[in-house]
Amino acid sequence: MRRLRLRFPDSGGGAQPAGYVVMMLGAVALAGVLYEFNMAVNEVAYWDTRIASIERRAQRSTVGKVGTGPQQTSSPSSYASSRDMKQEVKKANAVMSELDLPWQALFDSVEYAANPDVALLSFQPDAAGRIMRIGAEAKNIAAMLDFVGALEREPALKDAHLLKYEIKRDDPHRPVIFLLTASWT
């Protein structure tokens, strides 16, 4: 058997400073995502306990009123607490619907559409309208249009539309900052 001799060219310079910057930006983005995830999990836990306590309170008040006669009327404070319970249930449902978003499909679609000439700045899904807003910065208008077209071709997304864009004239590279929306299926 013949011996393989593999030679890899040595660039000699090690990692480029830009590589370190990109790595640090990735670490900061990861920390931000983990922080937001932790906050969402904590909020869900909070609303779960609130709903459980509200249900226990409602059961106690229902059990307490079973033995009373028809002369029992609801007081203004019970009406206010009922209204508060409804508002808290609405908030809890909003949090739950936000957690039920198809996060993996949305992230995968944006990741597959991304190219090296576009940097994502913001990602805001709206669970009620099934629409997400994406803010980004592109090196040029062609890169921006390529990104919007790539999002439109993703199977999990539809109706990707460019809302606005602005060329940064004070920057010598003239990057394009833009905002777009897309709905998901």
N, C-alpha and C positions, 0 to 999 in steps of 0.2 A: 504494500500500500504506500502511495506517495504521500509525502509530508506536505501539508499546506503551509504556505508562508503568507500571512496576511500583514499588510502594512497600512497603517492608518496615518494620514498626514497630520502632523502636529502643527496646529496654528500658533502655538507658542504663547499666545496672549492670555489664555484662560478665558473666563467669562467676560463678556462685554459689560460696561456699566449700564447700558440700556437693558440688558437681561436682568440685572439686579433690580432695576426700577420696575420692570414688568412683574418680577417675582414679588416685590413688596406690594405693588398695587393689587395683585392677586390675593396676597395674604390679608390685606386690608378689606378687600371685597368679601373674602371668606368670613372674616371676623364679623363684618356687618350682617351678612346673611345669617350666621349662627346666632347673633344677638337678636335679630328680628324673629327668627324661629323660636328662640327661647321666650321672647315676649309673647308671641302668639300662643305658645303652649301654656304659659302662665295665665294668660287671659282666658283661655278655654277652661282651665282648671278652676279659675275664679268663678266663671259663669256656671260651671257645673255645680259647684257648691251652693251658689246663690239660688239656682233653680231647685236644687234639692231642698234647701231651707224654705223656699217659698211654697213648694209642694207640701212639705210637712206642716207649715203654718196654715195652708188652705185646708188640709185634712183635719187639723185640730179645730179650726173654726167651723167646718162642716159638721164634725162630730158634736161640737158644743151646741150647735143650733138645731140638731135633730129633735131634742126633747122640748124645744120651745114651741109655743103656740103660734097662731097666725098673727098675733099682735106684735111679734118681733119685726122690727124694721131695721134696715141697714143705716148705720150712722155715717156722717160725713167722713169720719176717719177711716171706716172700712171701705168706703168708696174710693178714697184717696189711695189707700194701700192696694186696692184692686187695680187702680190705674197705674200705680207704680210697678205692680207685678207685671202688668201687660207690657209696660215700657221695657222692663228688664228682660222679659222673654223675647221681645223684638230685638233687643241688643244681642242677646245670646244667639238668636237665630242668625243674625247678620254675621257674627263671628264664625258660627258653624258653617255658613254658606261660603265664607271666605276660605276656610280650611278645606272645604270640599272641592275647591277648584282643581282642575287637572294640571297641577303644577308641573309634573314631570313632562307632560306633552308640551306645555307652553315653553318651558325652559329648553327642551330638546329642539323645538321648532326655531326658536331664536338662535340657539347655538349652531344649528345646521345652516341657517341663513347668514350667520356672521362671516365677515371676511376681515383680513388684517387691516384694511383701510377704514374700518368703522369701529368706533368705540361706543359702547352703550353707556348712557348717563343715568337713565331712569327707566323703571319698569313698573307700571301701575295697573294692575288688573281691576276691573269693576265687575264683581260677581253678579250683580243685579242685571246689568246690561250685556253681560258676556262679551265685554270689550276690554282691550288692554291698550294703554298708551305707552309708547316707547319714545324716550328722548335719547338722541345719539349725536355723535359728531363724526363726520366723514372727512377724508382728505380732500375730496373734490365732489362735484355734483354727480359725476358718473358713478362713483362708489356709493353715493347715497341712493341713486336710482337702482343700482344693482341689488342693494340690500332690500329695498322695498319690493322689488320684483321677486327676490328669493323668498321673502316672507309670504308673498302671494302664492307661490308654488308649494308651500308647505301644506300637507294634508290636514293638519290640525287647525290651521288658520284659514280665514277667508276675508275678503274685503279689506285688504291692507291699503290704506290711503295715507298719502302725505298731507299733513295738515298745514305745516308751515316750515320754512327754512330760512336761514340767514347766513350770509357769508361774513365771516369775521374779517373785516377790512384792516383792523389794527394788528392782526397777526401776519407776519411776512409769508407764511405758508398758505394763507387764505382758506382755512378749514370751513366746513359747512356744518352748522348746528341745525338739527331738524327735529320735528315732532311728527309722529305718525300714529295712526290707530289701526287696529286689526281686531276682528271678532273671531271667536273660536267656536268650533262645532261641538 
